[in-house]
Amino acid sequence: MHAPIGNFDSATPAPDCLDGLIRPVADAVRHWSGGVPADQILYVDTEPEWADTATFVEHYGRELLERSANCVVVTGKRGGGTTLAACVVLSTTRVDVNGVVRRHLGARKASFAPMDTATGESGMEYGGITPLGLPGDWPVLVDSAVVDLPYVLVGSGRRRGKLLVPGKAFAQLPGVEVLEGLGVA
């Protein structure tokens, strides 16, 4: 199958390659119940050493810079409690942690989660965290610009490989909230 974006050798419907996905992502695809059919979520194989954005777009297509999203884990603290959440924004923007995220989580303080926390709690590799397959009690905050794109490149749960996801499918993830202004320039 030809990938709808980027210069990839091939794209495979995610349900057809569950064995190649890490468990939480494979489970999310296996149990997908969104209005977008699961076979529209595609897996593309990529080289881990090309994971850096500048190198990645040089090899797989410059248009991916405008059609890629980052999924970052944040912590919100209030009193003695801590909330972990995922934020998905276009790769050309950054997460408004101290504004939109902090207010939305009702936190006194919000910050990026330490790498060990992000990977340990998500079960995913650093540099490959994806909103598909995150713990069910996490809020998943998605910038509205991500949902508006026909297809978005996002991590697959590991450094090798990426997922091509229809933008509107992000709005159908468990625990998702689509927010205006989550990603800022």
N, C-alpha and C positions, 0 to 999 in steps of 0.2 A: 504494500500500500504506500502511496506517495504522501508525504507529510504536508499538511495544509499551510505550514509556515516553515521557513528555514531550509537549509540545504543538507538534509539527512539522507543517508542511503535508503532507509525505509522507515516506516512507522507501523507499529503493530497495535491493534486494539488491546487495551490493558487487560481485558478478561482473557485474552488468548496467551498471555505471558505471566500469569500469576506466580509461577515458580521462580521467575526472575526478579520479582519484587520482594521487598522486605515484608515481614508478616503484617504489621499494622496497615500498610498501604494495600497489600493484597487482600486483606480482610475488608477494607473499605470499598475496594472495587467489587469484590465478591458479593457484598451485601448492599451495593449501591441501589438506592430507591428514588433518586432524583428524576425529574421530568426529562432531563437529557439522558438518552440511553448510554449505558456504561461503555458500549463499544465505540462511542465517540471520544472517549478518553483514550489517548494514544501514548504509547511508550516509544521513545527513540533512544537508541544506544549512543552514548557519547563517551569520549575519552576523559577520564578523571583529571589528567594533567592539563586539560584545556578548560577546566571549570571556571577559572578567573574570567570575569565578564568580557574584558577587552580581547583576550585570546579566544574566548568562546565565539564571539560574534565574528571575529576574523575567519574562523574555520567554518562556522555553520550558517553565516548570513548576517549582514549588517542590520537587516530589518528586524532581527530578533531583539535588538536593543530596545526598541519601542514596544515590543510584544512579549516581554519577559516580566515575570513578577518574582519578588523575593518574599519568602515566608520567614519571619523572625519571631522568636519567642521573647515575650516580655514578662516582667513580674510587676504586679501592682501590690503595694503594701498600705495597709490601713490598720492602725492599732497593732495587735499581735498577729494579724492574719496576712497571708500572702496568696495572691491569685496569679496563676500562670495563664497566659493567653497567647494566641498566635495572631500576628498581623501580616496581612498580605497586601503589598503595594507594588506598583510598577517599578521596575529596576531603575528607571530614570528619576525616581523620587526617593525620599527617605520617610520613615515612619515618624509621625508627630507624637512622640512618646510623652513629652511633658505637657502637651495640650490635649489633643483629642483622646489619646489612649488613657491618660490619667483621669480625665473627667469621665470618660465612658465607664471605666472600671470602678469609679467612685473611690479612687485611691488617693492617699496623701502624697505618695511618691511612686513613680513608675520608672522603670529602667529596663535595659536589655538584660535578659537572663544570662548568667554565666554559661559558657559553652558546656561545661559538665552537666549543669542542670538542664539545659535545652536538649542535649542529646540523651541524657539519662532518662528524663521524664517522657520524651517523645518516642524513644526507641529508634531514632533515626540518626544518620551520620551528619556531622557538621558540614555545612556547605550543600546539603541535599534535603534539608527539612522541607516538607510539603504539608499543605493543609489537609490532604487526604490521609486519614488514618490517625489523626491526633487523638489523645484521650478525650472521651466523650464529655467530660465535665469542663473542658476548656472553652472559653469564649473564642470564637474565630472571627476576627475583625477583618473585613475585606473592603478595600477602597473601591468606591463605585466605578472608577476608571477601569479597574480590572474586569468587572462584570460586563462592561460595555464592549469589550473586544470580542471578535469572532472566535479566536483561539489565543491562548496564553501559554507560554513556556514556563514551567515551574519545576522545582526539584521532584525527584522520585523517591526520596527517603534515603538515598545513598548518593555518593559523589558521582558514580558512574550512572549515566542514563538520566533522562528527563521525561516529564509528562507534558503532553500538549493537551490542554483542557479547554473546552468551549467556555468562554467567559461567563455565560449565564449559569454554568454548572457550579461555579463558586458560590452563588447565592443559594444553592440547594444543599450545601454541606451541613452536617449536624452542628448545631450551636453557632451558626453563622449570623453575623449582623453586618449588613452592608452600610458603610458610613461614607459620607461626603467629607473630603479633606483629610482623610487618614494619611495619605501620602502627600508630602509637600516637596516643592522644588528646592 
